[in-house]
């Protein structure tokens, strides 16, 4: 009876071992899919196959090269895949922190949703980055520090086409705007669409290196996009943006009334009841039209 139990136990450990190895391989493939690491990994496999045939074929010179280069190959892989390794470790740490009982984000980002709706209606280019677990201090220092409370009015003012800070990204830390006109790393992913410009590539680039969320508004089409983990979701509606932000921040974002599109020289009753009116002080119709970024 004992040999049967021992055999069954060994079989269970072998099955668990195979399952864990398969899970690791699957996670690695998911991690590199659609990134620049994928073609690099294919090239690495080809080189490994060549080295294998060189060893079994008794190619003396090539074997000598392999034996002297192989010890440094690990360091070369770390340098080549540093962005992907950093992203995986950050994602793993964030998941462990969440399982350990970390509280969900409690700050409201409804102002970002409302601002994105405004930028979409007026086809105003905007890039808003929301910091999460990984700090963005390096990128904050590249811009103009603000440390101002997050609000719809401030976002609309920053991204006004005539404003000096509209070029670049706004970085949000909890309920405060840390800096504006920030420089972000551009994504070098060759699989990205050629229709994506610098603003979209910058939004994707910052999410490849960190766990930040980037909200991007196109000045050409007014389309709203969301970049997370090096992937981009394009042509989102305002409701979809609110739902995605709520799910990524692991909390519920209550729906708010969106402002209706109004003419330049007219003002509707729906606009007067809009939350945008409540966020901004009462102004005349002429000054109110001047407070919004023009397309």
C-alpha positions in Angstrom: 0.0 0.0 0.0 2.9 2.3 0.9 4.5 2.0 -2.6 1.2 2.9 -4.2 0.8 6.1 -2.1 4.4 7.1 -2.7 3.9 6.6 -6.5 0.7 8.6 -6.4 2.4 11.4 -4.5 5.3 11.5 -6.9 2.9 11.6 -9.8 1.1 14.6 -8.2 4.3 16.5 -7.7 5.4 15.8 -11.3 2.0 17.0 -12.6 2.3 20.1 -10.4 5.8 20.7 -11.7 4.6 20.5 -15.3 1.6 22.7 -14.6 3.8 25.4 -13.1 6.3 25.3 -15.9 3.5 25.5 -18.5 1.9 28.4 -16.6 5.2 30.3 -16.5 5.7 29.8 -20.3 2.2 30.9 -21.0 2.6 34.1 -18.9 5.8 34.9 -20.7 4.2 34.5 -24.1 1.3 36.6 -23.0 3.7 39.2 -21.7 5.7 39.5 -25.0 2.8 39.2 -27.4 2.4 42.3 -29.4 5.6 43.9 -28.1 9.0 44.4 -29.5 10.2 41.5 -27.4 8.4 39.0 -29.6 10.7 39.2 -32.7 13.7 39.4 -30.3 12.6 36.1 -28.7 12.2 34.5 -32.1 15.8 35.6 -33.0 17.0 34.3 -29.7 15.5 30.9 -30.4 17.1 30.8 -33.9 20.5 31.6 -32.4 20.0 28.9 -29.8 19.2 26.3 -32.5 22.4 27.3 -34.4 24.5 26.9 -31.2 22.9 23.5 -30.6 23.8 22.2 -34.0 27.2 23.7 -33.7 27.8 21.7 -30.6 26.6 18.4 -31.9 28.4 19.0 -35.2 31.7 19.5 -33.4 32.4 22.9 -34.9 35.4 23.8 -32.8 35.6 27.5 -33.5 31.9 28.2 -33.0 31.9 26.1 -29.8 34.7 28.2 -28.5 32.8 31.4 -29.3 29.7 30.0 -27.6 31.5 28.9 -24.4 33.1 32.4 -24.0 29.9 34.4 -24.9 27.4 32.3 -23.0 28.3 33.6 -19.5 27.6 37.1 -20.6 24.4 36.2 -22.4 22.3 36.5 -19.2 23.4 40.1 -18.7 22.7 40.9 -22.3 19.1 39.5 -22.0 18.5 41.6 -18.9 19.5 44.8 -20.8 17.5 43.9 -23.9 14.4 42.9 -22.1 14.7 45.4 -19.2 11.4 47.1 -20.0 9.4 43.9 -20.2 11.0 42.5 -17.0 10.2 45.7 -15.1 6.7 45.6 -16.3 6.2 42.0 -15.2 7.7 42.5 -11.8 5.6 45.7 -11.3 2.4 43.8 -12.3 3.3 40.9 -10.0 3.9 43.3 -7.1 0.7 45.2 -7.7 -1.3 41.9 -7.7 0.3 40.7 -4.5 -0.4 44.1 -2.9 -4.0 43.9 -3.9 -4.3 40.3 -2.5 -2.8 41.5 0.7 -5.7 43.8 1.3 -4.7 47.2 -0.2 -7.6 49.6 -0.4 -9.1 50.6 -3.7 -8.6 54.1 -5.1 -11.0 56.4 -3.4 -10.3 59.6 -5.4 -12.8 60.7 -8.0 -11.7 61.0 -11.6 -15.0 62.2 -12.9 -13.3 65.4 -13.9 -11.1 63.5 -16.3 -14.1 61.9 -17.9 -15.8 65.2 -18.2 -12.7 66.9 -19.6 -12.3 64.0 -22.1 -15.8 64.6 -23.3 -15.1 68.3 -23.8 -11.9 67.6 -25.7 -13.7 65.0 -27.9 -16.4 67.5 -28.8 -14.0 70.2 -29.7 -11.3 67.9 -31.2 -8.7 69.2 -28.8 -5.6 67.0 -28.3 -4.9 65.9 -24.7 -2.8 63.4 -22.9 -3.6 62.6 -19.2 -1.6 60.1 -17.3 -2.9 58.6 -14.0 -0.2 57.4 -11.6 -0.8 54.2 -9.7 1.7 52.0 -7.7 4.8 52.9 -9.7 6.0 56.5 -9.2 6.4 58.9 -12.1 8.8 61.3 -10.4 11.3 61.2 -13.3 8.6 62.2 -15.8 7.1 64.8 -13.4 10.4 66.6 -13.1 10.6 66.8 -17.0 7.5 69.1 -17.0 6.2 72.1 -15.2 5.3 71.3 -11.5 1.8 72.4 -10.5 0.7 70.3 -7.4 -2.9 71.6 -7.9 -6.2 70.0 -7.1 -7.6 67.9 -10.0 -10.5 69.7 -11.6 -12.3 70.0 -14.9 -11.6 73.7 -15.2 -7.9 73.3 -14.7 -7.7 70.5 -17.3 -9.6 72.5 -19.8 -7.3 75.5 -19.2 -4.1 73.5 -19.5 -5.1 71.9 -22.8 -6.4 75.0 -24.4 -4.6 75.2 -27.8 -3.3 78.7 -27.1 -2.1 77.7 -23.6 1.7 77.4 -23.1 1.3 74.1 -21.2 -0.9 72.3 -23.7 2.0 70.5 -25.4 2.9 67.5 -23.4 1.3 65.3 -20.8 -0.5 66.0 -17.6 0.4 63.6 -14.7 -2.2 63.0 -12.1 -1.4 61.7 -8.6 -4.5 60.7 -6.7 -6.7 63.9 -6.6 -3.9 66.3 -7.6 -2.3 67.4 -10.9 1.4 66.9 -10.2 2.8 68.5 -13.4 1.9 69.5 -17.0 3.8 69.7 -20.2 5.7 66.5 -19.3 7.8 64.5 -21.6 7.1 60.8 -21.9 8.9 57.9 -23.6 7.6 57.0 -27.0 6.6 53.4 -27.7 8.9 51.6 -30.2 6.4 48.8 -30.7 6.6 48.0 -34.5 3.1 46.5 -34.4 1.4 49.7 -33.6 -0.7 51.3 -36.3 0.9 53.9 -38.5 -2.1 56.1 -37.9 -1.0 56.7 -34.3 0.8 59.9 -33.8 3.3 61.1 -31.2 0.7 61.7 -28.5 -0.7 58.2 -28.7 2.8 56.6 -28.8 3.8 58.6 -25.7 0.7 57.4 -23.9 1.4 53.8 -24.8 5.1 54.2 -24.0 4.5 55.3 -20.4 2.2 52.4 -19.8 4.8 50.0 -21.2 7.3 51.1 -18.6 4.9 51.6 -15.6 1.5 50.6 -14.4 0.1 54.0 -15.2 -3.1 54.7 -17.1 -3.1 57.1 -20.1 -6.2 58.9 -21.4 -5.6 60.2 -24.9 -7.8 62.5 -27.0 -7.1 63.0 -30.7 -7.0 66.5 -32.1 -7.7 65.2 -35.6 -10.8 63.0 -35.0 -11.7 63.8 -31.4 -11.5 60.0 -30.6 -10.9 59.0 -27.0 -8.3 56.3 -26.4 -7.2 54.5 -23.2 -3.7 53.0 -22.9 -3.0 50.3 -20.2 0.0 47.9 -20.0 1.3 48.9 -23.4 -2.0 48.2 -25.2 -4.4 50.8 -26.5 -8.2 50.8 -26.7 -9.4 53.3 -29.3 -12.6 55.1 -30.1 -14.1 54.8 -26.7 -17.3 56.5 -25.7 -17.5 58.6 -22.6 -19.4 55.8 -20.8 -16.9 53.2 -21.8 -14.1 55.4 -20.6 -15.8 55.8 -17.2 -16.4 52.0 -16.9 -12.8 51.2 -17.9 -11.3 53.7 -15.4 -13.6 52.4 -12.7 -12.5 48.8 -13.3 -8.8 49.6 -13.6 -8.9 51.6 -10.4 -11.0 48.8 -8.8 -13.8 50.9 -7.7 -17.3 52.1 -8.8 -17.5 55.5 -10.6 -21.1 56.8 -10.4 -22.4 58.1 -13.7 -22.6 61.9 -14.0 -24.6 64.0 -16.4 -22.6 64.9 -19.4 -22.8 68.4 -20.9 -24.6 68.8 -24.2 -22.9 70.2 -27.2 -23.9 73.9 -27.6 -23.3 76.5 -30.2 -20.8 79.3 -29.8 -23.4 82.1 -29.5 -26.2 80.2 -27.8 -26.7 78.5 -24.4 -29.3 75.7 -23.7 -31.1 74.9 -20.5 -29.3 71.6 -20.4 -26.0 73.3 -20.4 -27.0 75.4 -17.4 -27.9 72.2 -15.5 -24.6 70.5 -16.4 -22.0 69.6 -13.8 -19.5 71.6 -15.8 -21.5 74.7 -14.9 -21.4 73.8 -11.3 -17.6 73.3 -11.4 -17.0 76.7 -13.0 -18.1 80.1 -11.6 -21.1 81.8 -13.3 -20.0 83.8 -16.3 -21.7 85.6 -19.2 -22.2 83.6 -22.4 -19.3 85.3 -24.1 -16.8 84.7 -21.4 -18.1 81.1 -21.0 -17.4 80.3 -24.6 -13.9 81.8 -24.3 -13.1 79.5 -21.2 -13.3 76.4 -23.3 -10.5 75.3 -25.6 -11.4 75.9 -29.2 -11.0 73.2 -31.8 
